[in-house]
């Protein structure tokens, strides 16, 4: 086993930790159907990993202003929270096991999401509580700072709270927006593409599933990256 471990691992939530893409799509489609506006997977793909404000702007434009930004935001949050609290929320393959393995290895973890806090809490109540309330050393939601992904601010804040250097951490993401935030933070990024393909590059490893990832492997990748960062 590698003697190296990352100083911390920071998890994106939607599409990386839990499989919520279908719930997001259903929430968006329900709203659009009520407004008699077409909505398909191609529209969903435009919103993957993006900040909620940008998703709402897109939806408002797509409906040609049928609702104001504020009304659309409130409706989307209400609909999505209802879905999260009334329908099954599943772990992404390998996510729960990796979290527990990192805990066993003594590696602190953070949850860093573009979703707003009320949705993070709904996911916690639905599924994340299964691994214990203290699994994450800290969490950052999309409505808790001036800038969220694709800016690095949420990851920098999580690293600061944990007292670690971002360049010695690993970020786990599933979208281009999240990957951009992770790379900009200086961390080594591991992407598990959900709806949109992602290609590996310097400082970015791409895997098919978190089932392929172990604390030791993340440590090896992080050690090589941090020595060059």
Secondary structure as UniProt FT lines:
FT   STRAND          8..11
FT   TURN            15..17
FT   STRAND          18..19
FT   HELIX           21..34
FT   TURN            35..36
FT   HELIX           41..47
FT   TURN            48..49
FT   HELIX           52..62
FT   TURN            63..64
FT   HELIX           69..86
FT   STRAND          90..91
FT   TURN            93..94
FT   HELIX           95..105
FT   STRAND          108..112
FT   HELIX           117..126
FT   HELIX           128..131
FT   TURN            133..134
FT   STRAND          138..140
FT   TURN            142..143
FT   TURN            149..150
FT   HELIX           153..162
FT   HELIX           166..168
FT   STRAND          169..173
FT   HELIX           176..185
FT   STRAND          188..191
FT   TURN            202..203
FT   STRAND          204..206
FT   HELIX           210..212
FT   HELIX           215..226
FT   TURN            227..228
//
